[in-house]
Amino acid sequence: MSEERLAKRNSTDRLLWAGFALAIIAAVAIGWNADKDANEAYAWSNWITHTQNVLGVLEDARGNSLAALAAIQNYYQSGDLRNLDSVSNLVSKLKLQSAVLRSLTVDNASQQNRVDQFDRMGRRMAALSENIIRSAPAFSQQQSIRTPEAAELNTAVDQLLQQLHQMNATEVQLLRERTARARTTSRQSLTLLGIGGSMVIAWLLIVGGYALLTTRRLIDTAKALAFSQAELARATERKRYEDDLRALNESERRHAAQLEVVNKELEAFSYSVSHDLRAPLRSIDGFSSALMEDYADRLDEQANSYLKRIRAATGHMAQLIDDLLELALVTRSEMRTEAVDLSALANGILAECQKGEPLRKVECVVQDHLVGQGDSHLLRSVLENLLGNAWKFTSKQQQAKIEFAAAEQDGQTVYFVRDNGAGFDMRYAEKLFGAFQRLHAAAEFPGTGVGLATVQRIIRRHGGRVSAQGAEGQGATFSFTLENNHGGQP
Amino acid sequence: MRERVILLVEDNADDEALTMRALKKNNISNTIVVARDGVEALDYLFGTGEYAERDTSVQPELILLDLKLPKVDGFEVLKKLRADERTKLLAVVILTSSKEEQDIVNGYGLGANSYVRKPVDFQHFVDAVRQLGLYWLVLNERPPACPRNGR
């Protein structure tokens, strides 16, 4: 992965973690805020209950005050002092309620003031009603009803009611305010919770989505990476294969070039051999011959014999050169593969041999219709060498026999030339096919030792194998295969 | 009577001596002119160099041409004499040690009349020269455009 992409991924990771942290912080903050709001709402609801309690006490006080007022009115109408007794009772009740109110509105200075006045009114009512009862004769209606104290009492009750009314109004106002505050707080809390919750959910969605996306992208990246790695491996493999192939082609090309150079050198060499090595031989032979002819009268028998040996050696050397050239030609000449009638070739070669030595009696057995795929010129050379050898090495045999035939072995046609001649020691079988390798003395059987090397080269060029089997004094069998007999047409 | 010349183009002194001997043994009595390299052969044929005084209307009856020669080789000599009106119809026998297929093909390609490989065995060589003489000097009818000896 590139540096750039790595850096980008790191920053994205940081963003992701920051998002998580923010969501958690938001959740905590919202929770804390909601808790605070809930506490506040709870407090406000307490205050509302408190106000309602105050209002309840005020209502009771108002009721008592109205009862006191009614008792005073009754007293006015009836002059019955018992009404004033009930006023006293009511006043003591009111005193109690006043104490309750004082304690309830201890937080409210204006209400406390009113409670003070309320108290004062109450005390005055109590004092007035006691004064009336004390001073007024029992059941003297006309007199007592119009006392100034009674009127004052009435006024006090009115004032008390007024105070109560104000306190009530204040408390009602308070109740309204507190209810509103409580509702606002709750609504705020709810809104905050809603917003916070939504925010957290949104964050979670975003973060979750992003995480999912990132994971998927990561998986894709991993897959792509795995794929590209496999691709890379394949590409590497292919590259190496191509490189190998190129190297192989290159080395093959180099080999071909080298081979061409070697062939050129060989050509130049064989040209030299055929041209330059033969020239001195011609001189040796020519002048030896001149000596023998021109100086015959002055040369004794010994001298003549030496000159003969010189000329024989020269001839052998010339043959060696020709055989070597043939061997070289076998390797570098172009091959033309065609169907070659080996039976006809063999018959022709044996007839030539017979013509060369008409007095020899050799039983020649050639299997009919043997056709091999190969170069006719080269295959002729093979048969010439093998049959020529057979002819040569059976020369000391009373009843010589030479056979050319073929047999199927492992689905392959194996051709063989068999004779009942001098044979050879199997220990040296491998040496037979080396150039200049001879297993017999030249005096015994003439030859240059190049023939079988030539045979082997030709057979190898045809993709076949050649082998020899024999025993000393019991003949030899030379077998060979041609690749094209095995693999069908070339 | 004009001489019937055989031009022997041969750089090897031994081969020259042996060829002379073989010719003599076969009673071929023609004048033998020896050129020891390609330049000398061309000088003789075209009357240049040391043969500047020579009458080029008289050309050899037979040219025995070796291939491997100093300065100018046998093929070059053959090419030049076949390209010249005065010499293009002369009988040329390549007489060489080589039996390279390429040399034979080239030789005939450039217009050689015959290609003979010198045998190592001197008796064979004498026999070859005898047959060459018999064929080219006696049996073979020369082209009419070429001035015949003794005319």
Interface residues (C-beta under 8 A of the other chain):
Chain A: S270 Y271 S274 H275 D276 R278 A279 P280 L281 R282 S283 D285 G286 F287 S288 S289 A290 R311 T314 G315 M317 A318 L325
Chain B: N12 D14 D15 A17 L18 R21 K68 T96 S97 S98 K99 E100 K118 P119 V120 D121 F122 Q123 F125
